[in-house]
Amino acid sequence: MRKRSEYKRYTRSRASNVLYFVFLTAMGAFSVLPLFYCVITSFKPLDELLVFPPKFWVERPTLENFILLPTLLNKLDVPLSRYVFNSFFTTLTATVLHIIVAAAAAFGFSKSKIKCRNVLFWIVQLSLLYNAYTLAVPQYLVFSNLKMIDTLLIYILPAIPSSVGVFLMKQYMESSIPEALLEAARIDGAGVLQMFFRIVMPITKPAWMTLFLLSFQSQWSYTPTGTIFSEELKTLPYVLTSVSAGGIARSGATMAATVIMMIPPILVYFVTQSNVMETMSTAGMKG
């Protein structure tokens, strides 16, 4: 046996821990700097907005930008409630359908006995190589042939399939759902749908809550290009664009609208953050 003195310790020293903590704190502060600047700017009066170079603090905070916002929105051709409904309806519908489809596909790839499932999963992973610009023209042709142009389906249907969602759910299922559990459910007479909704979905809650956060954030800020023309079908990001079109004089109101737009994703993050951390630490266990 090796003597105790021959073993080496590879733990960091106290000084290294301090440097590591300072580095992470600095990186975290740098990452929230744009958010901090957006919030501070929303409380600046017009004369401070025109100062160059811009300052990261406000000397005379005011709520004028938030008070002015309803006046600007009242001039819209469509009531604000319509934009709010479109945003919440399309975001929640697309997110829920995205989670169900991603989880069902991952369940098939990880726990089914179908032939060539590994090959099919490799095809799913290869689709990650294609960006939105590459698929823009083919997607538009598909939307046109399916008569989806200028309908709410433009927001919902493209968001349902996701290679990232399937990959994340599959990795989590393989590391958290034992085959013995599913086999016991089959012996008890459970069908595929029963196993999926009563066993798989409750166990994989951290994974699909993570997907909920990612999908909600993406859909909430999504603005179609060249596919939505009716004013009644547009969402809140369009309102933000129309407010910012007023130039520098409306930059404060624009920041105020941006802060309001950030509230729902931030609330969703606070609800799902524990699940996100668990998923990130578990999904990479099995490749």
N, C-alpha and C positions, 0 to 999 in steps of 0.2 A: 504494500500500500504506500501511496505517496504521503509524505509527512505534511502536517498542516502548514508548515512554513513554506512549502513548495507551491501552495495554491496562491494564485494572484487574484487580487480584487480589481474589478474593472468599473467600480462605481465612480461617479464624478465627485470631485472635491467640492467643498462648500463654496469656494470662489467660482468654480465652474457652474454650480447651480445658480448662483447669483447672476452671472453673466447670461446664462440661458434664460432666466426669468426676465431680465431686463430686455433681452433681444425679443422675446415673445411679446412682452408688453409694448415695445416700440412698434413691432409689426402690427399688432392689434390696433393700436392707436392710429397708425397710418391708414389701415384699412377702413376705419370709421370716419376718417377725415372728411370725405365728400358728404357723408350723411350729416356730420356736424355742421359743415359749411352751409348745406341746404337749409337746415333748421334755423341757423343764425340769420341767414339772408332773408328768410321769410318774415323776420321781425325788424328789418331795417327800413327806415324812412327813405324817401326817394333821394335825398341829397347824399346819404351814405352809400346808396347803391351806385352812384356815379363816381365815387372816389376810385382813383387808380394810383397804385395797385390796390386791389380789393383787400379788405381786412377780414380777419377771422374772428372778429368780435363786433358787437353792436354797442354804440355809445348811448343812443336814445331809443330803446326798444319800443315798438308800437304794434298795435293789432290792426292798423289801417289796411294792410295787404289782405288780411282775412275778411275784414269788413267790406272791402271793395269787391271781393270775389263774387258774392251773390249778385251784385249789380251787373257785373260783366256777363254772368251766366244767364241772367234774365233776358239778355238780348239774343239768345240762341233761338233758332227756328223751331227746335224741338224742346219740350220740357226736360229739365235736368233729371227728373225721375225716370225718364225713358232711358237715358244713358246709364244711370245707376242700375236699372233692372237688366239691361243688356249685359253689363259687365258682370254682375253677380250670377245671372242665369247661365251665361256661356262659360264662365270660369268654373263654377261648381259642377255643372253638367259634364264638361270636358274632363275635369279632374277625377270625378267619380268613375266615369267610363274608362278613363285611362288606367286607373288603379285596378279595376276588375279585369280588363283585358290583359294587362301586364302580368297580374298574378296568375290568371288562368293559363297564359302561355308559358310562364315559368314553371307552373305545376306540371304541365305536359312535358317540358324539356327535362325536368329534374326527377320526376317520379313515375313517368309512364314507361311502357315497354315498347313503344313504337320503334320501327326500324329507322335507321339513319337519323335519329334524333340529334346525334352529335354533329352530323353534317349540316342539318338544318340550323342548329344553334350557331355554327361557324358562319353561316350565311347572315344570320341576324347580327353577329358581331362585325362582319365586314361592312354592313350597312352603316356603321358608325363613321366610316371613312368619307361618306358623302355629306357635304354641307348644304345649307339651305339654298345657296346661290346655284349650286349644281342642279338641284331638283326644282327650281322655280318654274321653268318652262314646262317640263312634263306634268308638274302638279297643276298648272293652270289649264292645260289641255284636259286633264282628268276632271277638274272642277267644271269646266265648260261642258263636257260631254254628259256629266251627271246633273246638269242644270242646277248647280250649287252657287253660281255667281249671284251676288246680291241677296244672299239668304244667311240666316244665323248658322247654318251648317258649316259655313266657311270657318267659323271660330271653333266648332266642336269636332267635326270628323277628322281633320288633320292632326289634332292633338291626341287622339286615342292611341294610335300605335306609337311605340317608343322602344328603340333598341336598348337605350340606357335603363329604362324601367324593367324590361324583361331580364336584362343581365343582372341588375341589382337584386331583383326578387329571386332569381334562380340561385345566386350565390348564397343568399340568406336561407332559402329553403333547404339546400343541401347541407348546411351546417347546423340547422336547428330542428328539422323534422326527421326523426328516425323512421326507417322502413318498418320496424316492428310496430310502431303506432298505427301506421296505415294498414298493415296486414291484420292487426287486431280489429280495426274498424271494418275491414272487408269480411272477416269471420262473423262479426256481429250483424252483417247484412247491410252495411252502409253503402250507398251508391257513390258515384264519383262526385255528384253535386253536393251530397251530404258531407262527404269528406272535405270538399273544398271550402264550403261555407262554415262548417261547424268545427273543423280541426285546423285546416291550413290557414285560413284567414285570421282566426284569433291568435295563433302562434306567431304568425308573421306580421303582427300589428306594427312593430317598430319599423319594418321595411316599408310597408305601404303608407305609414304615416310620413316617412321620409319622402316618398313619392308624392304624397299630398302636398307637402311643402314646396317641392321643386316644381310640380305641375301648376300649382296655384300661382306661384310667383311668375312663372313664364306666361300663363294665360292672362293674368291680371294686367300685364303691361303689353299684351300682344295687339298690334295694329295691322290689319291686312293691307296689302298694297295692290291696288288695281282690281280688287274683287268685291268691294263694298262701295256702293254709290248712293244708296238710299240713306237719308239723314236719320231715319227712325231706326236703322240697324247699327248705327255706330255706337262706340263705347266711350268710357271716361277718358282713356288716353287721347281720343280725338278732341275732347273738351280742353285738355291740357294744351294740345297743339294750337287750338284756336285762341286760347288766352295768350299764349306766348307770341302769337303773330303780331301783337301790338307793339313789339320792339322793346327797347330798353326801359321805357316808361312803365311797362307792365312786368318787368323782371321780378319785382317783389311779389306781385299777385301770382306769377308763374311759380315761384318758389313755394308760396303758400298752397297752391293747388298740388304741387309735387309732394309736399309734406302730408297733405290729406290723403293723397294716393298711396303713400307709403304705409299708412296705418294698418290696413287689412293684412298685407304680407307680414308685417312685424308681429301682429297679434297671432297669426298662424304659426310663425316661428316660435314664439314663446310657448305655445301649446304643444308643439311637436319637438322641441329641442332635445329633450331627454331621449326620445325615440331615435332621433337623427344620430346622436352620439353612440347609442347602442348598435345601430345598424352599421355605422362606419367601422366599429371595432369588431363586428361579427362577420360581415359580408365578405371580407377578404380572407377568411380562414381557409376557404377551399376554392381552388382555382379550377 
